[in-house]
Amino acid sequence: MTASSEASQATSRLLAVRQRIAAACRASRRAESSVTLLAVSKLQPTQKIRELHAAGHRAFGENYVQEALAKHAELSGDVHCHDIEWHLIGPLQSNKTRAVAETLHWVHSVDRLKIAERLSAQRPPSLPPLNVCIQVNISDEASKSGCAPLEAVPLAVAVSKLPNLRLRGLMGMPAPGLAPEATRAQFALLAALYAEASTMVPGMDTLSMGMSDDLELAIACGSTMVRVGTALFGLRPAVA
Ligand SMILES: *Cc1c(COP(=O)(O)O)cnc(C)c1O
């Protein structure tokens, strides 16, 4: 494809996803502005980020720390793309927290206090607090990422007390390939934990759930942020 047809493809995919979000909000009698879109650019070349940025999008999510840092380094030096908001949505090991705390804007995958404490201690005072979500394992053992549902509210309370973090809410991912009713039950579990945590921690505003295939269901269950990759960028190249 030529550069201009790729740019128009980015614009039309962005419009199509925004229209899906708007329709899902209407179906649930929610304001369209109550759901934000995070573009998941993992494994996609930075050119695709530039195209979506040129189409007006600003929030991008990455799964792998090294890849996130490399893309951030490349695009923050670009006069056009310096205003990207970078989200880490994949697992974070403790030996990688410093670079993340110094560089990115959001981490959705905090699943233990030790990681949160390191991020808070390593967040430079010159930067605004790092936005974080607690990742909860709602998929009933299908995934090893995320804290257990029973740990989510106490962990949220503990994380909310750390000085250089701003706890925004909870994140979760249902097991892949479930029937819609089973997916709905896992979204509903996360929404219930979010409601419970909100009674203990004031000021949270983010229920991060829903992806390309299930964003309508997630919005019906209360999602305030959908993380969408394939529907915006097409299929991902395979992991090396
Ligand atoms: C890859 C990924 C997504 C996006 O998935 P799509 O199906 O491509 O929309 C969202 N959230 C997380 C945590 C992911 O790893």
The ligand as a MOL file (V3000), in Angstrom:
LIG
                    3D

  0  0  0     0  0            999 V3000
M  V30 BEGIN CTAB
M  V30 COUNTS 15 15 0 0 0
M  V30 BEGIN ATOM
M  V30 1 C -2.8230 -8.0730 23.1790 0
M  V30 2 C -3.6010 -7.5120 24.3050 0
M  V30 3 C -4.7440 -6.7350 24.0770 0
M  V30 4 C -5.3290 -6.4640 22.6950 0
M  V30 5 O -5.8000 -7.6380 22.1240 0
M  V30 6 P -6.6080 -7.5940 20.7070 0
M  V30 7 O -7.3730 -8.8570 20.7400 0
M  V30 8 O -5.5770 -7.5510 19.6520 0
M  V30 9 O -7.4710 -6.4080 20.7160 0
M  V30 10 C -5.3720 -6.1780 25.1810 0
M  V30 11 N -4.9100 -6.3650 26.4320 0
M  V30 12 C -3.8090 -7.1010 26.6910 0
M  V30 13 C -3.3630 -7.2630 28.1000 0
M  V30 14 C -3.1450 -7.7080 25.6480 0
M  V30 15 O -2.0780 -8.4680 25.9160 0
M  V30 END ATOM
M  V30 BEGIN BOND
M  V30 1 1 1 2
M  V30 2 1 2 3
M  V30 3 2 2 14
M  V30 4 1 3 4
M  V30 5 2 3 10
M  V30 6 1 4 5
M  V30 7 1 5 6
M  V30 8 2 6 7
M  V30 9 1 6 8
M  V30 10 1 6 9
M  V30 11 1 10 11
M  V30 12 2 11 12
M  V30 13 1 12 13
M  V30 14 1 12 14
M  V30 15 1 14 15
M  V30 END BOND
M  V30 END CTAB
M  END
